Amino acid sequence: MAYLPYIEPGLDIVLPLSIFIFILNITRNLLDSFLYCGLIGEIIIGIISGMPITGTTFLSIEIQETVQYLGYLGLICLVFEGGLITDLQILRNTIWVTLSAAMIGILMPMALSFSIMGMKFDSIEGSGYPTALAAFSAGVSLCSTSLGSTIIILSSANLQKTPIGTLIAGAAMLDDILVLVMVKIITALGQGQSDFWTIARPAISSLSLILATFLLTLFLINPLLRGFHSIFTYPKIDRETFGENVDTEKGVSRHTGFILSTLMLIVLVTIAACVEGSILLSAFLAGAVVRYTWQGGGENMDMDVDRPTMMFEEYYKPIMDHILVPFFFASIGFSIPVSEMFSGSILWKGIFYACLMFLAKASVGIVVYFQYFTTRWSHKWTDSKKRTLPMPEELSQQDGSPENVTANNIINRKLKTKPPHLDAIIVGSTMIARGGFGFLVASEAQSSGTLNLSKTPIRLQNMQGLSHKDTGRKKALDVVEDQIFLVIIWALVLCTIVGPVVSGIAVRRKLVGEREGDRCECGVTIGRRSFGTGDEGVGGCHLCL
């Protein structure tokens, strides 16, 4: 009978791996405390520990491959968390603004990426310019948004449940969904598969997955899960009997919720893999389905206790925060060819392209001004109607309640005199960081052969090409033939570093304004955590559209 005998691992394996995990967590905590960008530290540790600089002297190839596999599992859990924490009620209320932000976040990087077609690169066969397919691949790589850094920044400032926070998270996830669909198209084109079905299949599979999940959730999954919840429940008795760890209000056990949620994640991911759809899209849908069904199918969307998030933080969060997610960002560092990035022509082209991509994503903040001016014009139109057609009831109320008149005057002054500059900076800068999806798409484009020059021979369009010397999993880059890839990596690295720093500074300024008693654009004192129209009974908000 075949079996795997237990062999005690040597110190050369245990010690480097222990040091690696320890340094990853220390670096993440330090950078999160000061700059809200702990993922940058993990990427840097991955660069130092991996093959690009140290070869295999610190971490062996087998350990690096294991880190990559576990890191991808962490990415799936991270996207699952994105769907789980998305407030569906706020998302419905801000859906058009979110869609506008997502479209700007896709179209602007795509449009500006075609500027690299004017950059001259020297190849083995002479000078050449990037093809339109190479520019398209570069644009797709820079269309993504780092969901990890977005979640970290929003959670550190307690913005997840605010309209601005939901806008940022929703737009980032929509961008990543579109990127995950387009990366399949890039891979197909790089392999020379130009027929319509091969190119359209990823998009059709993803759209079909979304539609099927929506219909099944309404008519099958929601009744089925609610039936399971009704079977596996705790007795609905006083909370003091069992303490805070038992959910006695609805009678649903978080242990049962964990099992059903994990099964939902596994089923949707498996279906997506079988139909050649996006695995990460299915993970996000699984999180959204779990939140929807756990909240009673939308009947009680405004819960005082966020039970799906409590379940996630109890079961998923510990291993994600300390092992899986750090492994994912460290594996990104493994794939960055640092030793080849500092060639003179590559350096200035990478910085120039990074500046363009910085502006492309920062332009998403424009949607905040759209919302501001729309609200301002609607108030002007309403005020003009009130002045021309005053109602007796309104006049009597204004005469009898001077405090309301004063409050309305404050609101109108704020709407007229304070454009949301800081809010726009927060939205734009939070979308700048590209994170793991960008590196993933760039690597896929590089390996599929789409990042070539117009005068590069056809032989470079093969899957491995001549720009890589294969030795198992190892690939040796050629600085001459992989220049476009290195320029993309420069843009990804700089945007991923600078974006969280800028957004962290902007969030700090906003929080300082709260402590000083500034008012939101809606005219309500932020320090009182009032939301929307100023009703004190509504939930808290840091930033209000």
Rosetta blueprint (number, residue, H / E / L):
1 M L
2 A L
3 Y L
4 L L
5 P L
6 Y L
7 I L
8 E L
9 P L
10 G L
11 L H
12 D H
13 I H
14 V H
15 L H
16 P H
17 L H
18 S H
19 I H
20 F H
21 I H
22 F H
23 I H
24 L H
25 N H
26 I H
27 T H
28 R H
29 N H
30 L H
31 L H
32 D H
33 S H
34 F H
35 L L
36 Y L
37 C L
38 G H
39 L H
40 I H
41 G H
42 E H
43 I H
44 I H
45 I H
46 G H
47 I H
48 I H
49 S H
50 G L
51 M H
52 P H
53 I H
54 T H
55 G L
56 T L
57 T L
58 F L
59 L L
60 S L
61 I H
62 E H
63 I H
64 Q H
65 E H
66 T H
67 V H
68 Q H
69 Y H
70 L H
71 G H
72 Y H
73 L H
74 G H
75 L H
76 I H
77 C H
78 L H
79 V H
80 F H
81 E H
82 G H
83 G H
84 L H
85 I H
86 T L
87 D L
88 L H
89 Q H
90 I H
91 L H
92 R H
93 N H
94 T L
95 I H
96 W H
97 V H
98 T H
99 L H
100 S H
101 A H
102 A H
103 M H
104 I H
105 G H
106 I H
107 L H
108 M H
109 P H
110 M H
111 A H
112 L H
113 S H
114 F H
115 S H
116 I H
117 M H
118 G H
119 M L
120 K L
121 F E
122 D E
123 S E
124 I L
125 E L
126 G E
127 S E
128 G E
129 Y L
130 P E
131 T L
132 A H
133 L H
134 A H
135 A H
136 F H
137 S H
138 A H
139 G H
140 V H
141 S H
142 L L
143 C L
144 S L
145 T L
146 S L
147 L H
148 G H
149 S H
150 T H
151 I H
152 I H
153 I H
154 L H
155 S H
156 S H
157 A L
158 N L
159 L L
160 Q L
161 K L
162 T L
163 P H
164 I H
165 G H
166 T H
167 L H
168 I H
169 A H
170 G H
171 A H
172 A H
173 M H
174 L H
175 D H
176 D H
177 I H
178 L H
179 V H
180 L H
181 V H
182 M H
183 V H
184 K H
185 I H
186 I H
187 T H
188 A H
189 L H
190 G H
191 Q L
192 G L
193 Q L
194 S L
195 D L
196 F H
197 W H
198 T H
199 I H
200 A H
201 R H
202 P H
203 A H
204 I H
205 S H
206 S H
207 L H
208 S H
209 L H
210 I H
211 L H
212 A H
213 T H
214 F H
215 L H
216 L H
217 T H
218 L H
219 F H
220 L H
221 I H
222 N H
223 P H
224 L H
225 L H
226 R H
227 G H
228 F H
229 H H
230 S H
231 I H
232 F L
233 T E
234 Y L
235 P L
236 K L
237 I L
238 D L
239 R H
240 E H
241 T H
242 F H
243 G L
244 E L
245 N L
246 V L
247 D L
248 T L
249 E L
250 K L
251 G L
252 V E
253 S L
254 R H
255 H H
256 T H
257 G H
258 F H
259 I H
260 L H
261 S H
262 T H
263 L H
264 M H
265 L H
266 I H
267 V H
268 L H
269 V H
270 T H
271 I H
272 A H
273 A H
274 C H
275 V L
276 E L
277 G L
278 S L
279 I H
280 L H
281 L H
282 S H
283 A H
284 F H
285 L H
286 A H
287 G H
288 A H
289 V H
290 V H
291 R H
292 Y H
293 T H
294 W H
295 Q L
296 G L
297 G L
298 G L
299 E L
300 N L
301 M L
302 D L
303 M L
304 D L
305 V L
306 D L
307 R H
308 P H
309 T H
310 M H
311 M H
312 F H
313 E H
314 E H
315 Y H
316 Y L
317 K H
318 P H
319 I H
320 M H
321 D H
322 H H
323 I H
324 L H
325 V H
326 P H
327 F H
328 F H
329 F H
330 A H
331 S H
332 I H
333 G H
334 F H
335 S L
336 I L
337 P L
338 V H
339 S H
340 E H
341 M L
342 F L
343 S L
344 G H
345 S H
346 I H
347 L H
348 W H
349 K H
350 G H
351 I H
352 F H
353 Y H
354 A H
355 C H
356 L H
357 M H
358 F H
359 L H
360 A H
361 K H
362 A H
363 S H
364 V H
365 G H
366 I H
367 V H
368 V H
369 Y H
370 F H
371 Q H
372 Y H
373 F H
374 T H
375 T H
376 R H
377 W H
378 S H
379 H H
380 K H
381 W H
382 T H
383 D H
384 S H
385 K H
386 K H
387 R H
388 T H
389 L L
390 P L
391 M L
392 P H
393 E H
394 E H
395 L H
396 S H
397 Q H
398 Q H
399 D H
400 G H
401 S L
402 P H
403 E H
404 N H
405 V H
406 T H
407 A H
408 N H
409 N H
410 I H
411 I H
412 N H
413 R H
414 K H
415 L H
416 K H
417 T H
418 K L
419 P L
420 P L
421 H H
422 L H
423 D H
424 A H
425 I H
426 I H
427 V H
428 G H
429 S H
430 T H
431 M L
432 I L
433 A L
434 R L
435 G H
436 G H
437 F H
438 G H
439 F H
440 L H
441 V H
442 A H
443 S H
444 E H
445 A H
446 Q H
447 S H
448 S H
449 G L
450 T L
451 L L
452 N L
453 L E
454 S L
455 K L
456 T L
457 P L
458 I H
459 R H
460 L H
461 Q H
462 N L
463 M L
464 Q L
465 G L
466 L L
467 S L
468 H L
469 K E
470 D E
471 T E
472 G L
473 R L
474 K E
475 K E
476 A E
477 L L
478 D L
479 V L
480 V L
481 E L
482 D L
483 Q H
484 I H
485 F H
486 L H
487 V H
488 I H
489 I H
490 W H
491 A H
492 L H
493 V H
494 L H
495 C H
496 T H
497 I H
498 V H
499 G H
500 P H
501 V H
502 V H
503 S H
504 G H
505 I H
506 A H
507 V H
508 R H
509 R H
510 K H
511 L H
512 V H
513 G H
514 E H
515 R H
516 E L
517 G L
518 D L
519 R E
520 C L
521 E L
522 C L
523 G L
524 V L
525 T E
526 I H
527 G H
528 R H
529 R L
530 S L
531 F E
532 G L
533 T L
534 G L
535 D E
536 E L
537 G L
538 V L
539 G L
540 G L
541 C L
542 H L
543 L L
544 C L
545 L L
